[in-house]
């Protein structure tokens, strides 16, 4: 290659095409260069669009269906908003504040349970109920399963502005598979 280049020319005067004049492109069967048409096929584009829309996180009343911290099946849950007196929490834990309505979320999907729980809490507060009960279960029926619904309910109730406090129920009402919930009172 350097034999063809005139030795009288300096490096800056040598052109790229002169240097590459005896080089031929390598032909490769695996490489296909597209010169026209879209890079993605319409089917691929439609698939990606569908998947992007399907992955939109559903949020109901600010409650997300995203993964939460998993609690144990037998773990007792307790929560109190700032300002809730210890004596009120003791009465709630002992079951001394009678619950006026309840909902059983057993066997529901996460999305359905979220929708039902949100509607139940809103309706209960609208009806001026002071205390309600939610049964979420412990996931004992599925051997080796985590109590997913219990974990979500624990997370969701902490986010709802209508909820002042909650704790695991007494054994006669479901124990660690259910919750007593104290609601804010409507100011009329």
C-alpha positions as CSV (number, residue, x, y, z in Angstrom):
1,X,0.0,0.0,0.0
2,X,2.7,2.5,0.9
3,X,4.5,1.5,-2.4
4,X,1.7,3.1,-4.3
5,X,1.8,6.4,-2.5
6,X,4.1,8.9,-4.0
7,X,7.0,9.3,-1.6
8,X,7.4,12.9,-2.6
9,X,4.1,13.8,-0.9
10,X,4.1,14.7,2.8
11,X,1.7,13.1,5.2
12,X,-0.7,16.0,5.2
13,X,-1.0,15.8,1.4
14,X,-1.9,12.1,1.3
15,X,-5.7,11.6,0.9
16,X,-7.7,8.9,2.6
17,X,-8.9,7.6,-0.7
18,X,-5.3,7.1,-1.9
19,X,-4.4,5.2,1.2
20,X,-7.5,3.0,1.0
21,X,-7.4,2.5,-2.8
22,X,-6.4,-1.2,-2.7
23,X,-8.8,-2.1,0.3
24,X,-12.0,-4.0,-0.5
25,X,-15.0,-4.1,1.9
26,X,-15.5,-7.4,3.8
27,X,-18.7,-9.1,2.8
28,X,-20.6,-10.5,5.8
29,X,-23.9,-12.5,5.6
30,X,-25.1,-11.6,9.1
31,X,-25.1,-7.9,8.5
32,X,-28.1,-6.4,6.7
33,X,-28.1,-2.7,6.1
34,X,-31.5,-1.2,5.8
35,X,-31.8,1.6,3.4
36,X,-35.5,2.2,3.5
37,X,-38.5,1.5,5.8
38,X,-38.9,1.8,9.6
39,X,-36.5,0.2,12.0
40,X,-39.3,-1.5,13.9
41,X,-42.1,-3.3,12.3
42,X,-45.6,-2.1,13.0
43,X,-46.4,-5.2,15.1
44,X,-43.4,-4.5,17.4
45,X,-44.4,-0.9,17.7
46,X,-48.0,-1.9,18.6
47,X,-46.7,-4.4,21.1
48,X,-44.5,-1.9,22.9
49,X,-47.3,0.7,22.9
50,X,-49.7,-1.9,24.4
51,X,-47.2,-2.9,27.1
52,X,-46.4,0.7,28.0
53,X,-50.1,1.4,28.5
54,X,-50.6,-1.8,30.5
55,X,-47.8,-0.9,32.9
56,X,-49.5,2.3,33.9
57,X,-49.7,2.1,37.7
58,X,-53.2,2.3,39.0
59,X,-53.7,4.7,41.8
60,X,-57.1,4.9,43.6
61,X,-57.6,7.6,46.2
62,X,-53.8,8.0,46.3
63,X,-53.4,4.3,47.0
64,X,-50.9,2.5,44.8
65,X,-50.7,-1.1,43.7
66,X,-47.0,-1.0,43.7
67,X,-45.0,-3.4,45.9
68,X,-45.0,-2.7,49.6
69,X,-43.0,-4.0,52.6
70,X,-44.3,-7.5,53.4
71,X,-45.4,-8.2,56.9
72,X,-45.5,-11.6,58.6
73,X,-48.7,-13.6,58.8
74,X,-48.8,-13.5,62.6
75,X,-47.4,-10.0,63.0
76,X,-49.7,-7.7,64.9
77,X,-50.3,-4.4,63.1
78,X,-50.7,-1.1,64.9
79,X,-50.8,2.5,63.7
80,X,-51.9,5.8,65.3
81,X,-51.9,9.2,63.6
82,X,-50.2,12.0,65.6
83,X,-52.4,13.2,68.4
84,X,-54.2,9.9,69.1
85,X,-54.2,9.3,72.9
86,X,-52.7,6.1,74.3
87,X,-56.0,5.4,76.2
88,X,-57.9,5.4,72.9
89,X,-55.4,3.0,71.4
90,X,-55.7,0.7,74.4
91,X,-59.5,0.7,74.1
92,X,-59.2,0.0,70.4
93,X,-56.8,-2.9,70.9
94,X,-58.9,-4.5,73.5
95,X,-62.0,-4.3,71.2
96,X,-63.7,-1.9,73.6
97,X,-64.7,0.5,70.8
98,X,-67.4,-1.5,69.0
99,X,-67.1,-1.7,65.3
100,X,-70.1,-0.7,63.3
101,X,-69.4,-2.3,59.9
102,X,-66.9,-4.7,58.4
103,X,-65.5,-5.8,55.1
104,X,-63.9,-9.1,54.2
105,X,-61.1,-8.9,51.5
106,X,-60.3,-12.6,51.4
107,X,-59.7,-13.9,47.9
108,X,-59.7,-10.5,46.2
109,X,-57.0,-9.4,43.8
110,X,-54.8,-6.5,45.0
111,X,-56.6,-4.0,42.7
112,X,-60.1,-5.2,43.7
113,X,-59.2,-5.1,47.4
114,X,-57.8,-1.6,47.1
115,X,-60.9,-0.3,45.3
116,X,-63.2,-2.1,47.8
117,X,-61.2,-0.9,50.9
118,X,-61.1,2.7,49.6
119,X,-64.9,2.8,48.9
120,X,-65.7,1.1,52.3
121,X,-63.6,3.6,54.3
122,X,-65.1,6.6,52.5
123,X,-68.7,5.2,52.8
124,X,-68.2,4.4,56.5
125,X,-66.9,7.9,57.3
126,X,-69.8,9.5,55.3
127,X,-72.2,7.5,57.5
128,X,-70.5,8.9,60.6
129,X,-69.2,5.5,61.7
130,X,-66.5,5.7,64.4
131,X,-65.0,2.2,64.2
132,X,-65.0,-0.4,61.4
133,X,-63.3,-3.8,60.9
134,X,-61.4,-5.1,57.9
135,X,-60.6,-8.8,57.4
136,X,-57.5,-9.2,55.2
137,X,-56.5,-12.7,56.2
138,X,-53.1,-14.2,56.9
139,X,-52.3,-16.2,53.7
140,X,-52.2,-19.5,55.7
141,X,-54.4,-21.2,53.1
142,X,-51.6,-21.1,50.5
143,X,-48.7,-22.9,52.0
144,X,-45.5,-20.8,51.9
145,X,-47.3,-17.7,50.6
146,X,-46.6,-14.3,51.9
147,X,-49.5,-12.3,53.4
148,X,-49.6,-9.9,50.4
149,X,-53.1,-8.5,51.0
150,X,-52.3,-7.9,54.7
151,X,-49.2,-6.0,53.7
152,X,-51.1,-3.9,51.2
153,X,-53.9,-3.1,53.7
154,X,-51.3,-2.1,56.3
155,X,-49.8,0.3,53.8
156,X,-53.0,1.7,52.3
157,X,-54.7,2.4,55.7
158,X,-51.7,4.5,56.7
159,X,-52.2,6.7,53.6
160,X,-55.9,7.3,53.9
161,X,-56.7,10.6,55.6
162,X,-59.9,9.3,57.1
163,X,-58.0,6.7,59.2
164,X,-56.9,7.9,62.6
165,X,-55.7,4.6,64.0
166,X,-55.8,0.8,63.4
167,X,-54.6,-2.3,65.2
168,X,-54.9,-6.1,64.9
169,X,-58.2,-7.4,66.1
170,X,-59.0,-9.6,69.2
171,X,-58.8,-13.4,68.5
172,X,-62.7,-13.6,68.6
173,X,-62.8,-11.1,65.6
174,X,-60.0,-12.6,63.5
175,X,-56.8,-11.8,65.5
176,X,-53.9,-10.9,63.3
177,X,-56.0,-11.6,60.2
178,X,-58.2,-8.6,60.8
179,X,-58.0,-4.9,61.9
180,X,-60.0,-2.6,64.0
181,X,-60.0,0.9,62.4
182,X,-60.8,4.2,64.0
183,X,-62.1,6.8,61.6
184,X,-62.2,10.6,61.7
185,X,-65.6,12.0,62.6
186,X,-67.4,14.2,60.1
187,X,-67.6,17.8,61.1
188,X,-71.1,19.0,60.2
